[in-house]
Amino acid sequence: MENKKFYITTAIAYASSKPHIGNAYDIVLADMIARYKRLQGYDVFFMTGSDEHGQKIEEKAKEAGITPKEYVDRAAAQIKAVWDSMNTTYDKFIRTTDADHEAAVSAIFKKLYEQGDIYKSEYEGKYCVPCESFFTPSQLVDGKCPDCGREVSDAKEEAYFLKLGKYQDRLTRHIEENPDFIQPESRKNEMINNFLKPGLSDLCVSRSSFKWGIPVEFDPKHVIYVWIDALSNYATGIGYNPNGSTEQFSKFWPADLHVIGKDIVRFHTIYWPIILMALGLPLPKQVLGHPWVLVGEDKMSKSKGNTIYADELASRFGTDAVRYYLLSEVSFVNDGSITYESFINKFNTDLANTYGNLVNRTVAMTNKYFGGTVSYKNFENECDKDLLSTIERTVSEYTKALDGYRNADACACVLELAKRCNKYIDETMPWALAKDEGKKDYLEAVLFNLLESIRILSVLLAPIVPESSEKISAQIGNADKSTLFTKGSFTVGEASPLFARIDAEKVLDEIAKEQEAKQKAKEEGENVATLAEISIEDFLKVELRAAKILNCEPVKKAKKLLKLTLDDGTEKERTVASGIALYYTPEELIGKTVILVSNLKPATLCGVESAGMILAGENKDGNIKVVFLDGVEPGAKIR
């Protein structure tokens, strides 16, 4: 029997800056759903990617002194690195600069124009560059962009428009006839009451005031705007093209679920369905507009200095800890909140105390009392019956929660089962049973019941904390994926802590000092006059030389490092490890000449002996830019 298909997507991340932890929630939530569907036997295709065109990208590339393509190449690599740091299992990472996507978008635009759904006119209004959106004066809030609150500017230009009004009634009927199309319910009501009922204005779908985009084939002074370019990725990424689509597209379309943030529900439930209707394609089955992750009570903002990054959090506390916090803390409807204090508290309370102690105690007692092996024994005391009924109830509630994509509810019911297991230990007191030889069979039954409960817990945890789930299976010596209570045996391994408790006071102090140092460095960068003066003799101690990059390759198990082989004008090649992998590909660097600190004491980084350092700068959006030299021979001294 052929597997049922399940096609899931995330919103594609805008390639203007590094995604923060709120952006990462999108991919972690989708990954949990994809893993859950695979456990159920679905043939899953999971797609994510990066949105790489637009005026903002063009401007940032200009500021950085590089081409837009170079800029988005680095940005896409950075996005992928963050997604990978969350152990996400996407099948494809689409980029809107991919040649097949650009060709398909060009064909989509042409088809819609030729059939009369797109027409040429002129647009005049208020334009927000970061949101790439036009607004009428009445839509502004305090004279600023209603979406992001930034300044807007007057804009007037010739443009192409998509006839939204033509499909308004049809879309309204679809939403009413398919009550689960937009989830949660509050998002659906917002779309109907705030946009569809007042009536839709036609949508600007081209721009002529910038060049970084896909040209309109029949009018190349225009580039295709984000609404058609970016939104079409969900179809083009699996092979759609009006001139001929792939078997993969036929297999997986329509999408089963678009996972997006609540701020872009309008684009995915009004603009995107109308584009699909105009193309004669089925609509996605469901759009999930998830809540935001706030820092305390505020939205994350670089200007506020409160941005938290998922990969940095994972490097300190572990990937599963970050996944668990996001999936358990952000509910189906309401915004979640993260602070370092709340993160550490949940880590210690749920992961270390509840899950970690349960597994550790049970495995240790199995080794101590039975040499590591226990088999099923049939006892039905009240606490045994209650544990088994809790398992049945948990599996049912968990399945219902994840079928409805209620991640926090699923996490909560799994946690309750773990707490019930810990209570079962307190009720049965295995250490007391071990003192009575006549109760040895019941002691074995208790430990078997605990191990079987832990096995089921590991299955339920697999979509949430996959690495920890595997560690649990390894410790209890059983990787059976059934969620039914089975009757067999366990031979456990050595007990080892799953999650070591965090010393909250110590770690919070470390984080505070790091943040203080960053703020100090920022302030010193903004006011160079505050820097301590050094003498010319101090400066001359640093030897700077030109060096040509002969070869470059990634450093295994170090996502941020590249290994550079340099010609520094001496007879021997020099190796330097540099933390620029998120910003440059090896191909971009080979043949370039850089500034080398050549008398730096060697250090070993991730197994690479690094004999020196190359110079680079950090611009205001956090991107690193290497200082390149033109026309300077390797070995030349930099003065």
matplotlib code that plots the C-alpha trace (Angstrom):
import matplotlib.pyplot as plt

x = [0.0, 1.4, 2.2, -0.1, 1.7, 2.2, 3.7, 4.6, 6.4, 7.6, 7.6, 10.9, 13.2, 14.0, 17.7, 18.4, 19.8, 20.4, 17.1, 16.4, 14.8, 11.3, 12.1, 13.6, 10.3, 8.8, 11.2, 11.2, 7.4, 7.3, 10.0, 8.0, 5.0, 7.1, 8.7, 5.3, 3.8, 6.7, 6.1, 2.6, 3.8, 3.3, 5.6, 6.6, 8.2, 9.3, 10.4, 11.9, 14.1, 15.1, 13.4, 16.2, 14.9, 13.8, 14.8, 16.0, 18.5, 19.7, 20.3, 22.1, 24.3, 25.3, 26.1, 28.3, 30.1, 29.2, 26.7, 23.2, 23.9, 27.0, 25.0, 22.2, 24.6, 26.0, 22.6, 21.2, 24.2, 23.6, 19.9, 20.7, 23.3, 20.7, 18.1, 20.7, 21.6, 18.0, 18.4, 15.6, 14.9, 13.8, 14.0, 14.7, 16.0, 14.7, 16.2, 14.2, 17.4, 17.4, 17.3, 14.3, 12.3, 13.0, 12.0, 8.8, 7.9, 8.5, 6.2, 3.5, 3.6, 3.3, 0.4, -1.5, -0.9, -2.0, -5.2, -6.1, -5.5, -2.6, -2.8, -0.5, -1.3, 0.3, 0.7, 1.0, 1.1, 3.2, 5.9, 7.7, 11.1, 11.6, 8.1, 8.2, 4.6, 2.5, -0.1, -2.7, -2.5, -5.6, -3.8, -0.8, -0.6, 0.7, 2.0, 4.1, 3.9, 1.1, 3.0, 6.5, 6.1, 8.9, 9.0, 7.4, 8.1, 6.0, 6.3, 4.8, 5.6, 4.3, 3.4, 1.5, -1.5, -3.2, -7.0, -7.8, -11.4, -12.1, -11.6, -12.9, -16.3, -14.8, -12.1, -14.7, -16.8, -13.8, -12.9, -16.5, -16.9, -13.5, -13.6, -10.1, -8.4, -7.1, -6.0, -6.3, -9.9, -9.0, -6.8, -9.6, -12.0, -9.4, -9.0, -12.8, -13.6, -10.6, -9.9, -12.5, -15.7, -14.4, -13.4, -10.0, -8.0, -6.0, -2.4, 0.8, 2.9, 5.8, 8.4, 10.5, 12.3, 14.9, 16.6, 17.2, 14.4, 13.1, 12.5, 9.1, 9.8, 7.8, 8.6, 12.2, 12.3, 9.9, 10.9, 8.3, 7.3, 7.6, 3.9, 4.3, 8.0, 8.2, 4.8, 5.1, 8.0, 5.6, 4.7, 7.9, 10.0, 8.3, 8.4, 5.5, 5.9, 2.9, 4.9, 5.2, 5.4, 7.2, 5.9, 6.9, 4.5, 1.7, 2.4, 2.6, 0.4, -1.7, 0.4, -1.1, 0.2, 1.8, 3.5, 3.8, 3.9, 0.7, 2.0, 1.9, -1.4, -3.0, -0.4, -0.8, -4.6, -5.7, -2.9, -1.6, -4.9, -6.0, -2.8, -3.5, -7.1, -6.0, -3.5, -6.2, -4.5, -6.0, -5.5, -3.3, -5.3, -4.4, -2.5, -1.3, -0.6, 1.4, 2.0, 5.2, 8.0, 8.5, 11.5, 9.7, 6.8, 8.5, 9.0, 12.6, 14.5, 18.1, 17.6, 16.4, 19.3, 17.0, 17.5, 18.2, 19.5, 18.6, 22.0, 23.8, 21.3, 21.8, 25.6, 25.2, 22.4, 22.0, 19.7, 17.0, 16.7, 16.0, 13.5, 11.7, 11.4, 10.0, 7.5, 6.3, 6.2, 4.5, 0.8, -1.5, -3.0, -1.2, 2.3, 5.1, 7.8, 11.5, 14.0, 17.2, 15.7, 12.6, 14.6, 16.9, 14.0, 12.1, 15.4, 16.0, 12.3, 11.2, 14.2, 16.7, 14.4, 11.4, 12.7, 16.4, 15.9, 13.2, 15.4, 18.6, 16.9, 15.1, 18.2, 20.3, 17.9, 17.5, 21.3, 21.5, 18.7, 18.6, 22.0, 20.4, 17.7, 14.0, 11.0, 7.3, 5.5, 1.7, 0.7, -2.3, -2.2, -4.1, -1.0, 0.0, -3.4, -3.4, 0.0, -1.2, -4.4, -2.3, -0.2, -3.4, -4.8, -1.5, -1.1, -4.7, -4.4, -1.0, -2.2, -5.2, -3.0, -0.5, -3.2, -4.4, -0.8, -1.2, 2.5, 2.3, -0.6, 1.3, 4.4, 2.2, 0.6, 3.9, 5.3, 2.4, 3.1, 6.7, 5.5, 3.2, 6.1, 8.1, 5.1, 4.9, 8.4, 7.5, 4.4, 6.1, 9.4, 11.7, 14.5, 12.1, 10.9, 14.5, 15.0, 12.2, 13.1, 9.4, 8.7, 11.4, 8.9, 6.9, 10.0, 10.8, 7.3, 7.7, 10.9, 9.5, 6.5, 8.8, 11.0, 8.0, 6.6, 9.9, 10.1, 6.7, 7.8, 10.8, 8.5, 6.3, 9.3, 10.9, 9.3, 10.0, 13.5, 14.8, 18.4, 17.3, 14.7, 17.5, 19.6, 16.7, 16.2, 19.9, 20.0, 16.9, 18.1, 14.8, 13.9, 10.5, 8.3, 5.0, 2.9, 1.1, 2.1, 4.0, 5.1, 8.7, 12.0, 14.6, 18.4, 19.5, 22.9, 24.7, 22.8, 24.1, 22.5, 20.3, 20.3, 22.7, 21.1, 22.1, 23.6, 21.2, 23.1, 26.4, 25.1, 23.0, 26.1, 28.1, 25.4, 25.1, 28.9, 28.8, 26.0, 27.8, 31.0, 29.0, 27.3, 30.6, 32.2, 29.2, 29.6, 33.3, 32.7, 30.3, 32.7, 36.3, 37.5, 36.8, 39.3, 42.5, 45.4, 48.4, 51.9, 53.4, 55.7, 52.6, 51.2, 54.4, 54.4, 51.5, 52.8, 50.3, 51.1, 49.3, 48.4, 46.7, 44.1, 45.3, 42.6, 39.6, 37.4, 34.9, 36.1, 34.2, 31.9, 32.4, 29.7, 31.3, 34.9, 36.6, 40.2, 42.3, 45.5, 47.6, 50.6, 52.1, 55.2, 57.3, 58.4, 55.9, 52.1, 50.3, 47.0, 44.5, 41.0, 38.6, 35.0, 33.5, 31.7, 28.3, 29.2, 31.4, 31.6, 35.0, 34.6, 34.2, 37.5, 40.0, 42.3, 41.5, 44.3, 43.6, 45.4, 47.1, 48.1, 51.2, 52.9, 49.9, 50.6, 49.2, 46.1, 44.2, 40.5, 38.3, 41.4, 42.9, 46.2, 45.6, 48.8, 47.4, 44.3, 42.8, 41.2, 37.4, 34.8, 31.2, 28.6, 25.5, 23.3, 25.8, 27.3, 31.0, 33.0, 36.6, 39.1, 40.4, 43.4, 43.8, 47.2, 49.3, 51.7, 51.7, 54.1, 53.9, 53.9, 50.8, 51.7]
y = [0.0, 3.4, 5.8, 8.8, 12.0, 15.1, 18.2, 20.8, 24.2, 27.1, 30.7, 31.4, 33.6, 37.0, 37.1, 40.5, 39.5, 36.6, 34.9, 35.3, 32.8, 33.9, 33.1, 29.8, 28.8, 28.5, 25.8, 24.0, 23.8, 22.6, 20.0, 18.6, 18.2, 16.6, 14.1, 13.3, 12.6, 10.3, 8.3, 7.9, 6.4, 9.4, 10.1, 13.6, 16.4, 19.3, 22.5, 25.7, 28.4, 32.0, 35.0, 36.8, 39.6, 43.2, 46.7, 46.1, 43.4, 45.7, 48.5, 46.3, 44.8, 48.3, 49.3, 46.2, 47.0, 43.7, 42.5, 41.5, 37.9, 37.8, 39.2, 36.7, 33.8, 34.6, 35.2, 31.9, 30.1, 31.8, 30.9, 27.3, 27.2, 28.4, 25.9, 23.1, 24.1, 23.2, 19.6, 20.2, 17.6, 19.7, 17.9, 21.0, 24.5, 26.7, 30.0, 32.5, 33.1, 29.4, 29.3, 26.9, 29.1, 32.3, 30.6, 29.4, 32.8, 34.5, 32.0, 32.5, 36.3, 36.0, 33.5, 35.7, 38.8, 37.0, 35.7, 39.2, 38.7, 41.2, 44.6, 47.7, 50.9, 53.4, 53.3, 56.2, 55.7, 55.3, 52.7, 50.8, 49.5, 46.8, 45.4, 46.0, 47.2, 50.0, 51.6, 54.3, 57.3, 55.9, 52.6, 54.2, 54.2, 57.5, 58.2, 55.0, 51.5, 49.6, 46.3, 47.3, 50.8, 52.2, 55.4, 55.3, 57.4, 58.7, 56.5, 56.8, 54.5, 52.6, 49.0, 45.9, 44.9, 41.6, 41.6, 40.5, 41.7, 39.3, 36.3, 37.8, 36.1, 32.7, 33.0, 34.0, 31.0, 28.7, 29.9, 29.6, 26.1, 24.9, 26.1, 24.5, 26.3, 29.1, 28.2, 29.2, 30.4, 34.0, 34.4, 33.3, 35.9, 38.6, 37.9, 37.9, 40.9, 43.1, 42.4, 40.4, 42.1, 45.7, 44.6, 43.9, 46.5, 45.2, 44.2, 45.8, 42.9, 44.6, 47.4, 49.6, 51.6, 48.9, 46.1, 43.3, 40.9, 38.6, 40.8, 40.8, 38.9, 41.2, 44.5, 44.1, 47.6, 46.0, 43.3, 40.9, 41.9, 39.7, 38.6, 36.5, 35.8, 34.6, 33.1, 30.9, 29.1, 26.6, 25.4, 26.0, 24.3, 20.9, 21.4, 23.7, 25.6, 26.7, 25.5, 22.0, 20.6, 17.6, 14.3, 15.5, 18.5, 16.1, 13.9, 16.5, 19.4, 20.7, 21.5, 19.9, 22.7, 26.1, 27.0, 30.7, 33.6, 35.3, 38.6, 37.2, 35.3, 37.9, 37.2, 33.4, 33.2, 36.0, 36.8, 33.3, 31.5, 34.1, 33.5, 29.8, 30.3, 32.4, 29.6, 27.0, 25.1, 23.6, 25.6, 24.4, 22.4, 24.5, 27.5, 27.7, 31.2, 30.6, 33.2, 35.1, 34.5, 37.6, 38.6, 39.1, 41.3, 42.9, 42.0, 41.2, 44.2, 44.9, 48.5, 47.4, 45.1, 42.2, 39.8, 36.2, 33.8, 30.1, 28.8, 30.7, 29.4, 25.9, 26.2, 27.1, 24.8, 22.2, 21.9, 19.8, 22.3, 25.1, 22.9, 21.9, 25.4, 26.8, 23.9, 23.8, 27.5, 28.9, 27.8, 27.4, 30.9, 33.1, 34.5, 32.9, 34.6, 33.8, 35.2, 33.5, 33.1, 31.4, 29.2, 28.0, 27.4, 25.2, 23.4, 22.5, 21.8, 19.8, 18.4, 17.8, 17.1, 15.4, 13.6, 13.2, 11.9, 9.5, 7.8, 7.9, 6.5, 3.7, 2.5, 2.7, 0.6, -2.0, -2.4, -2.5, -5.0, -7.2, -6.9, -4.8, -7.1, -7.3, -9.0, -8.4, -9.7, -9.6, -7.5, -5.3, -3.2, 0.1, 2.2, -0.2, 0.1, 3.9, 4.1, 2.0, 4.1, 7.2, 5.9, 5.2, 8.6, 10.3, 8.7, 9.6, 13.2, 13.5, 12.2, 14.5, 17.5, 16.9, 16.0, 19.6, 21.0, 22.0, 21.7, 23.0, 20.8, 17.8, 18.7, 19.2, 15.8, 14.0, 15.9, 14.8, 11.1, 11.6, 13.1, 10.2, 7.8, 9.7, 9.5, 5.7, 5.3, 7.1, 4.9, 1.6, 2.5, 0.0, 0.4, -0.9, -3.8, -4.8, -5.5, -8.2, -11.4, -12.3, -9.1, -9.6, -10.4, -7.3, -5.2, -6.6, -5.8, -2.2, -1.6, -3.2, -0.9, 2.1, 1.1, 0.4, 3.8, 5.4, 3.7, 5.1, 8.5, 8.3, 7.7, 10.6, 12.9, 11.9, 14.8, 17.3, 16.4, 13.9, 13.6, 13.0, 10.5, 8.5, 8.7, 7.4, 4.4, 3.6, 3.7, 1.4, -0.8, -0.7, 1.5, 0.0, 2.7, 1.3, 3.5, 0.4, -1.2, -4.3, -7.4, -8.4, -7.6, -4.9, -5.0, -1.6, 0.2, 2.4, 5.2, 8.6, 12.0, 13.2, 16.8, 18.2, 20.8, 24.4, 26.6, 29.5, 32.1, 31.3, 31.1, 34.2, 36.1, 34.8, 36.0, 39.4, 39.9, 38.8, 41.2, 44.0, 43.4, 43.5, 46.7, 48.2, 47.1, 48.7, 51.9, 52.0, 51.3, 54.3, 56.5, 55.7, 58.6, 56.5, 53.8, 53.7, 55.1, 53.0, 54.0, 53.5, 50.9, 48.9, 49.0, 47.9, 44.7, 43.5, 42.3, 42.7, 41.1, 40.5, 36.9, 35.1, 32.4, 29.4, 27.0, 27.1, 24.3, 23.9, 22.6, 19.4, 19.7, 23.5, 25.3, 28.8, 27.9, 27.8, 26.4, 28.8, 27.8, 31.0, 32.2, 34.8, 35.3, 32.8, 29.4, 27.5, 27.7, 28.9, 27.5, 29.8, 28.9, 31.8, 32.1, 33.4, 30.3, 31.9, 34.8, 33.3, 30.2, 28.7, 29.4, 33.1, 33.3, 31.3, 33.6, 36.6, 38.6, 39.3, 41.0, 38.5, 39.0, 36.9, 37.0, 35.8, 32.9, 29.6, 28.1, 24.8, 25.3, 22.2, 20.2, 22.8, 24.5, 28.1, 30.1, 33.7, 35.7, 37.6, 41.0, 41.6, 44.1, 43.8, 46.1, 47.3, 44.3, 41.9, 40.6, 40.0, 41.5, 40.4, 43.1, 42.3, 43.8, 44.5, 44.7, 43.8, 40.9, 38.1, 38.9, 42.6, 44.4, 46.4, 49.7]
z = [0.0, -1.0, 1.8, 2.3, 1.3, 3.5, 2.1, 4.7, 4.2, 6.4, 5.4, 3.6, 5.6, 4.3, 3.5, 5.0, 8.4, 10.7, 11.8, 15.5, 17.8, 16.8, 13.2, 14.3, 16.0, 12.5, 11.4, 14.7, 14.8, 11.2, 11.9, 14.9, 12.7, 9.9, 12.3, 13.8, 10.4, 9.5, 12.6, 11.4, 8.1, 5.9, 2.9, 4.0, 1.9, 4.1, 2.4, 3.8, 2.2, 1.7, 0.1, -1.7, -3.9, -3.2, -2.6, 1.0, -0.2, -3.0, -0.5, 2.1, -0.6, -1.7, 1.9, 2.2, -1.1, -2.7, -5.3, -4.3, -5.3, -3.1, -0.2, -0.5, -0.9, 2.5, 4.0, 2.7, 4.2, 7.5, 7.5, 6.7, 9.5, 12.0, 10.8, 10.9, 14.5, 15.4, 14.0, 11.4, 8.8, 5.8, 2.4, 0.4, 1.0, -1.8, -2.7, -4.8, -6.8, -7.9, -11.7, -11.9, -9.5, -11.4, -14.7, -13.3, -11.7, -15.0, -16.7, -13.9, -14.4, -18.1, -17.9, -15.5, -17.7, -20.9, -19.4, -18.1, -14.4, -14.4, -15.9, -16.1, -14.3, -11.9, -8.1, -5.8, -2.0, 1.1, 0.8, 3.6, 2.4, 5.2, 4.6, 0.9, 1.1, -0.2, 2.1, 1.7, 4.2, 6.1, 6.7, 8.4, 12.2, 13.6, 10.1, 10.1, 8.6, 10.3, 10.1, 11.5, 12.8, 10.7, 8.6, 5.2, 2.1, -0.8, -3.8, -7.3, -10.1, -13.0, -12.0, -12.8, -10.7, -9.9, -9.9, -6.4, -6.5, -9.4, -7.0, -3.7, -3.6, -4.6, -1.9, 0.7, -0.2, 0.1, 3.5, 4.7, 3.2, 4.6, 8.2, 9.0, 6.0, 8.3, 11.8, 14.6, 14.3, 15.4, 12.3, 10.0, 11.6, 11.2, 7.5, 6.8, 8.9, 8.3, 4.6, 2.7, 4.0, 3.4, -0.1, -1.7, -3.7, -6.6, -5.6, -6.9, -8.3, -10.0, -9.3, -11.5, -8.9, -8.2, -10.2, -7.8, -8.8, -11.6, -14.7, -16.3, -19.5, -21.8, -20.0, -18.5, -16.8, -14.3, -11.8, -10.4, -6.8, -3.7, -3.7, -6.8, -6.5, -2.9, -2.5, -5.6, -4.0, -2.4, -5.8, -7.8, -5.2, -6.0, -9.7, -10.8, -14.0, -16.2, -19.2, -17.7, -14.2, -12.7, -11.3, -7.9, -8.2, -9.2, -6.3, -3.5, -4.5, -3.0, 0.1, 3.3, 5.6, 5.3, 8.7, 9.0, 11.5, 12.4, 10.8, 7.3, 7.4, 5.0, 2.3, 2.6, 2.9, 0.5, -2.0, -2.4, -2.8, -5.4, -7.3, -7.3, -8.3, -11.3, -12.2, -12.0, -9.1, -6.0, -2.8, 0.1, 2.6, 5.6, 6.7, 10.3, 11.5, 14.7, 17.5, 18.1, 20.5, 22.6, 24.8, 28.1, 27.0, 24.0, 20.3, 19.4, 18.0, 17.2, 18.2, 21.6, 22.0, 23.1, 20.2, 21.1, 18.5, 18.5, 17.4, 20.2, 22.7, 21.4, 21.7, 25.4, 26.4, 23.7, 20.7, 22.3, 25.2, 22.7, 20.8, 24.0, 25.3, 22.0, 21.5, 25.1, 25.8, 22.6, 22.5, 19.6, 19.9, 22.3, 22.0, 24.0, 25.9, 26.5, 28.9, 30.0, 33.5, 32.2, 29.9, 32.6, 35.0, 32.5, 31.6, 35.3, 36.2, 33.2, 31.5, 34.3, 37.2, 35.6, 32.5, 33.4, 36.9, 35.8, 33.3, 35.4, 38.5, 36.6, 34.6, 37.8, 39.8, 37.0, 37.0, 40.8, 41.5, 38.4, 36.7, 33.9, 32.7, 33.6, 32.1, 32.2, 35.3, 35.6, 38.7, 38.8, 42.0, 41.9, 41.2, 38.4, 36.8, 37.2, 35.5, 32.6, 32.2, 32.3, 29.4, 27.3, 28.1, 27.3, 23.9, 23.0, 24.1, 22.5, 19.2, 19.3, 20.1, 17.3, 14.8, 15.4, 15.5, 19.2, 20.1, 23.7, 24.5, 23.2, 25.3, 28.4, 28.3, 27.8, 30.8, 32.9, 32.0, 33.1, 36.4, 36.9, 36.4, 39.1, 41.4, 40.7, 41.9, 45.2, 45.5, 45.0, 46.6, 44.7, 47.3, 50.0, 47.8, 47.2, 50.9, 50.9, 48.8, 48.7, 46.8, 44.1, 41.4, 42.1, 42.1, 38.7, 37.5, 38.8, 37.0, 33.8, 34.0, 34.4, 31.5, 29.3, 30.2, 29.5, 26.1, 25.2, 26.5, 24.1, 21.2, 22.1, 22.6, 19.3, 17.3, 20.1, 21.3, 18.8, 20.1, 23.7, 22.5, 20.9, 24.0, 26.1, 23.7, 23.9, 27.7, 28.1, 25.3, 23.3, 20.3, 19.6, 18.1, 19.3, 21.7, 23.0, 26.3, 25.3, 27.3, 26.8, 28.4, 28.7, 29.0, 29.9, 29.5, 31.9, 33.5, 32.3, 32.8, 30.0, 31.1, 33.7, 36.0, 35.2, 37.9, 37.2, 39.2, 37.6, 34.0, 34.3, 35.6, 32.7, 30.2, 31.9, 31.6, 27.9, 27.2, 29.1, 27.0, 23.8, 24.8, 25.7, 22.4, 20.6, 22.5, 21.8, 18.2, 18.0, 19.8, 18.9, 21.0, 24.1, 23.1, 25.1, 23.2, 22.3, 21.3, 17.8, 19.5, 20.6, 17.1, 15.5, 17.6, 15.3, 12.0, 9.2, 5.8, 2.5, 2.0, -1.0, -0.3, -2.2, -0.9, 1.4, 2.8, 5.7, 9.0, 9.9, 12.9, 13.0, 11.2, 11.6, 10.6, 7.3, 6.9, 4.7, 3.1, 2.5, 0.5, 2.8, 0.7, 2.5, 1.2, 3.4, 3.1, 6.2, 7.6, 9.3, 10.7, 10.4, 11.7, 8.5, 7.2, 7.7, 5.4, 2.7, 0.6, -0.1, -3.8, -3.1, -1.2, -3.3, -5.1, -2.9, -1.1, 2.6, 5.5, 7.8, 11.4, 10.8, 14.3, 16.3, 18.6, 16.9, 18.4, 17.7, 16.7, 16.2, 15.3, 12.9, 14.0, 13.1, 12.6, 12.4, 11.8, 8.9, 9.3, 8.9, 10.0, 11.2, 9.7, 11.5, 10.7, 12.2, 8.9, 8.7, 5.8, 5.1, 4.2, 0.7, -1.0, -4.7, -6.5, -3.4, -3.7, -1.0, 1.8, 1.4, 4.7, 5.6, 7.1]

ax = plt.figure().add_subplot(projection="3d")
ax.plot(x, y, z, "-o")
ax.set_aspect("equal")
plt.show()
